[in-house]
Amino acid sequence: MLSPSPGEFESMIEMGHIDDLARRLSSLVPASMRESREEMQENFKAVLQGGLAKLDLVTREEFEVQRAVLLRTREKLEALEQAVQWLEAELDGKGSQASAAPPPQH
């Protein structure tokens, strides 16, 4: 699986969420260090983006394509299971008829 490019990554994760998380992290910094709050906020944001970019993520589009493939596969599997059940029932029905019927005469 390919890692998303920076542009794909930004479209996958709303940057507003990262900005919000960076703001929340910088608000936890002690008051004595708040002078450099904006700088820390940008550093938090960069670290978060870098960490998330390293994850093995797929785009929403790739996810939806695989979801559709899985759905079609599941539908085909269910159809095959029904066909096997029907064939087994047919075989069971013929097998019980053959054992109940008298043997053929030559």
CORKAVEN-V28731 format. One record per residue. N is the residue number from 0. SS is DSSP state (helix for helix, strand for strand, loop for the rest). PSI is psi in degrees with one decimal (* if undefined). D_FIRST is the distance of its C-alpha to the first C-alpha in whole Angstrom. Layout:
N & SS & PSI & D_FIRST
N & SS & PSI & D_FIRST
This chain:
0 & loop & 133.8 & 0
1 & loop & 143.1 & 4
2 & loop & 145.0 & 7
3 & loop & 149.5 & 9
4 & loop & 165.2 & 12
5 & helix & -40.0 & 16
6 & helix & -41.7 & 17
7 & helix & -40.6 & 14
8 & helix & -44.7 & 14
9 & helix & -32.6 & 18
10 & helix & -23.6 & 18
11 & helix & -40.8 & 16
12 & loop & 124.7 & 18
13 & loop & 122.4 & 22
14 & helix & -24.2 & 23
15 & helix & -34.3 & 26
16 & helix & -40.7 & 25
17 & helix & -43.2 & 24
18 & helix & -44.1 & 27
19 & helix & -43.9 & 29
20 & helix & -40.6 & 28
21 & helix & -41.0 & 29
22 & helix & -42.9 & 32
23 & helix & -40.1 & 32
24 & helix & -42.7 & 32
25 & helix & -25.7 & 34
26 & helix & -17.4 & 37
27 & loop & -7.7 & 37
28 & loop & 137.9 & 38
29 & loop & 151.5 & 41
30 & helix & -33.7 & 44
31 & helix & -19.4 & 45
32 & helix & 5.7 & 42
33 & helix & -9.1 & 41
34 & helix & -35.8 & 43
35 & helix & 30.9 & 39
36 & helix & -46.8 & 37
37 & helix & -40.5 & 36
38 & helix & -43.9 & 35
39 & helix & -40.0 & 33
40 & helix & -43.1 & 32
41 & helix & -38.3 & 30
42 & helix & -43.8 & 29
43 & helix & -45.2 & 27
44 & helix & -44.9 & 26
45 & helix & -41.6 & 24
46 & helix & -43.7 & 23
47 & helix & -46.4 & 22
48 & helix & -42.9 & 19
49 & helix & -43.6 & 18
50 & helix & -43.5 & 18
51 & helix & -34.0 & 16
52 & helix & -26.9 & 14
53 & helix & -16.7 & 13
54 & loop & 151.1 & 11
55 & loop & 82.2 & 7
56 & loop & 156.9 & 8
57 & loop & 158.8 & 8
58 & loop & 163.3 & 11
59 & helix & -39.2 & 14
60 & helix & -46.0 & 14
61 & helix & -40.1 & 10
62 & helix & -46.7 & 12
63 & helix & -37.9 & 15
64 & helix & -47.4 & 14
65 & helix & -33.7 & 12
66 & helix & -42.4 & 16
67 & helix & -41.0 & 18
68 & helix & -44.3 & 16
69 & helix & -41.1 & 17
70 & helix & -45.9 & 20
71 & helix & -40.2 & 21
72 & helix & -42.2 & 21
73 & helix & -41.5 & 23
74 & helix & -42.2 & 25
75 & helix & -41.0 & 26
76 & helix & -43.4 & 26
77 & helix & -39.9 & 28
78 & helix & -41.5 & 30
79 & helix & -40.4 & 30
80 & helix & -41.1 & 31
81 & helix & -40.6 & 34
82 & helix & -41.1 & 35
83 & helix & -43.6 & 35
84 & helix & -42.1 & 37
85 & helix & -45.9 & 40
86 & helix & -40.8 & 40
87 & helix & -41.2 & 41
88 & helix & -40.6 & 43
89 & helix & -45.6 & 45
90 & helix & -42.0 & 45
91 & helix & -40.7 & 46
92 & helix & -42.9 & 49
93 & helix & -36.4 & 50
94 & helix & -39.4 & 50
95 & helix & -31.9 & 53
96 & helix & -40.5 & 55
97 & helix & -38.1 & 55
98 & helix & -27.1 & 56
99 & helix & -24.7 & 59
100 & loop & 150.1 & 60
101 & loop & 150.0 & 63
102 & loop & 146.9 & 62
103 & loop & 145.5 & 63
104 & loop & 139.9 & 66
105 & loop & * & 67
